[in-house]
Each structure stands twice: as structure tokens, then as C-alpha cells.
Amino acid sequence: MEMMRAENMLQDIDDTEEVSWKLQANCAGVDPDLFFPERGASTKEAKSVCRACLVKAECLEYAIRHGEKFGIWGGMSERERRRIRRTRALSMKQRASTSVAS
Ligand code: SF4
């Protein structure tokens, strides 16, 4: 499963989505397996490719919105993206409860 995802990483992105950022991806031409390291393997190399990527923010946002569960997207691991999703969900919940209270 992860292998298939790695092969198709940016190619699989939904065509109906705004994906012009994909054209500027710094990982174009880089071995996609680098972005889907085995469990416990280093993510350093992938993250260093992302660090220099002009569309890091767009890539990260795409992965978060689509719940990408595997790989390095926007310079972040699945665990780091999960943390962002949790923080956003908590923040939305707090905002909702604040607006109901006022
Ligand atoms: S942030 Fe990383 S994974 Fe995303 S497009 Fe750029 S280089 Fe590729």
C-alpha cells in the first residue's frame, strides 16, 4: 500500500482540486520512496527536500485537508500533521463554544 502511494504521490492528486502548486514541487524527479520511509527510518532527507520547496505550505495544507495518513508532505510526517489537525479541531471547538456562550 505505501509503495503504491509512493509511486503515485503527486500524480494521484485529485484533478478537480487546485493543484497548480504541484508544478513547482521540489520533489519532482526525486525518488518518491524517499517520502515514504519505512517505520522508524529517517525522514531527514525528505524533509530537507521539502525545506527548500517553494510550495511547502500548499503541499502541507493539501495533505492535512485530505487526511493523508502516510509519508512526508510539506516537510511534515504523519504524526506532525496529526498534531496540527488535532490543534485545529480543538481551536474550532473552542471558537464554537465561545460564540455559543456570547
Ligand atoms: S513540500 Fe515536499 S513533498 Fe510537498 S511538494 Fe514540496 S518537496 Fe514535494
Residues whose N, C-alpha, C, O or C-beta is under 5 A from the ligand:
A	BS01	SF4	A25 N26 C27 V49 C50 C53 V55 K56 C59 I72 W73 G74 G75
